[in-house]
Amino acid sequence: MPVRTARMTPGTVQGRIINAPGLQPLFLVGDDETSRRWLQERGAVLKQMQAVGLVVNVATPERLAVVRSWLPDALVSPASGDELSQRLGLNHYPVLITPTAIEQ
């Protein structure tokens, strides 16, 4: 800690089709109000698909605990999203990445 992703900020993500067979659904969030609201709105769907979460911007272990509390019972880990950002052309989060799509 802190975990920082220089390439990504909270914002709007343009959805698109991808082809990544076998990829476990993955979501990227940060410690911010946009991510909190998104997790509230999408939480049931994320849990249903057993999506794994990465917190790509978080300052302290205490703040990570707060972010985890936004979606209890989900696997949410701190990790830089710089490589994913570069590979997938992502500049913003929150975002859901599935085997077939990138969406917000």
Backbone torsions as a table, in degrees:
resi	resn	phi	psi	omega
1	MET	NA	145.6	-3.1
2	PRO	-74.0	157.8	172.8
3	VAL	-105.2	125.5	-179.5
4	ARG	-129.7	138.8	173.8
5	THR	-120.1	101.4	-174.4
6	ALA	-63.9	-29.1	-174.3
7	ARG	-83.9	-7.6	-172.9
8	MET	-130.2	142.1	175.4
9	THR	-136.7	163.3	174.8
10	PRO	-62.4	139.2	179.6
11	GLY	171.2	-170.6	-177.5
12	THR	-87.5	134.1	179.4
13	VAL	-108.9	128.6	174.8
14	GLN	-79.0	116.9	179.8
15	GLY	-66.5	150.3	176.8
16	ARG	-159.4	161.8	178.9
17	ILE	-83.6	138.3	172.2
18	ILE	-131.2	168.4	177.6
19	ASN	-126.8	95.3	-178.6
20	ALA	-136.2	67.6	-177.4
21	PRO	-56.1	139.0	177.2
22	GLY	86.5	-7.8	179.3
23	LEU	-69.4	127.9	173.8
24	GLN	-72.8	136.9	177.7
25	PRO	-53.0	136.0	-172.7
26	LEU	-137.8	136.0	174.7
27	PHE	-123.6	147.5	179.2
28	LEU	-115.8	129.5	178.0
29	VAL	-138.6	172.1	174.1
30	GLY	-132.6	-179.1	177.0
31	ASP	-90.5	79.7	-177.1
32	ASP	-155.9	164.5	-176.4
33	GLU	-65.1	-36.6	178.6
34	THR	-60.6	-45.1	179.2
35	SER	-66.2	-40.5	179.4
36	ARG	-59.7	-48.1	179.4
37	ARG	-62.8	-42.4	-179.3
38	TRP	-61.6	-43.7	178.9
39	LEU	-65.2	-36.6	176.0
40	GLN	-62.4	-44.7	-177.3
41	GLU	-72.7	-38.2	-172.9
42	ARG	-102.9	-2.2	-172.3
43	GLY	-52.1	-46.8	-177.7
44	ALA	-62.5	-42.2	179.6
45	VAL	-66.1	-42.7	179.9
46	LEU	-62.0	-42.9	178.6
47	LYS	-66.0	-41.7	-179.1
48	GLN	-60.0	-40.0	-179.3
49	MET	-88.3	3.5	179.8
50	GLN	55.8	41.9	178.7
51	ALA	-69.3	144.7	177.0
52	VAL	-100.6	139.4	-176.9
53	GLY	-108.0	143.3	171.3
54	LEU	-118.5	127.7	174.3
55	VAL	-94.2	108.6	-170.2
56	VAL	-92.7	-11.3	174.8
57	ASN	-143.3	108.7	178.8
58	VAL	-155.8	139.2	-171.1
59	ALA	-89.7	-38.4	-171.6
60	THR	-139.7	162.2	174.5
61	PRO	-59.6	-33.9	178.6
62	GLU	-64.7	-41.6	178.7
63	ARG	-69.6	-34.0	175.3
64	LEU	-61.1	-41.5	177.7
65	ALA	-61.0	-38.6	177.5
66	VAL	-64.4	-46.9	179.3
67	VAL	-59.8	-43.4	178.3
68	ARG	-60.8	-33.1	-179.8
69	SER	-68.5	-18.9	178.5
70	TRP	-70.0	-23.3	178.3
71	LEU	-140.8	74.1	-177.7
72	PRO	-58.4	151.5	176.7
73	ASP	71.5	5.7	174.6
74	ALA	-101.5	150.7	175.6
75	LEU	-81.1	112.6	-177.4
76	VAL	-131.4	120.8	-175.9
77	SER	-125.9	150.2	175.0
78	PRO	-79.5	134.8	178.5
79	ALA	-165.2	141.6	174.7
80	SER	-66.8	139.3	178.5
81	GLY	-102.5	12.6	-175.9
82	ASP	-59.0	-44.0	-179.1
83	GLU	-67.0	-45.3	177.0
84	LEU	-60.8	-41.5	178.7
85	SER	-57.2	-46.2	-178.9
86	GLN	-67.4	-46.7	-177.1
87	ARG	-65.2	-37.4	-174.6
88	LEU	-103.0	0.0	179.6
89	GLY	66.7	38.3	-179.4
90	LEU	-99.1	133.8	175.9
91	ASN	-113.8	-15.0	-173.5
92	HIS	-135.5	162.4	172.9
93	TYR	-142.6	165.8	5.6
94	PRO	-73.0	152.0	-177.4
95	VAL	-153.9	146.9	174.4
96	LEU	-111.1	130.3	178.4
97	ILE	-116.9	120.3	178.9
98	THR	-119.1	175.4	178.3
99	PRO	-60.8	-19.8	-174.9
100	THR	-119.1	-9.7	-174.2
101	ALA	-157.9	157.1	166.3
102	ILE	-114.6	125.5	-175.2
103	GLU	-148.6	162.4	175.9
104	GLN	-116.7	NA	NA
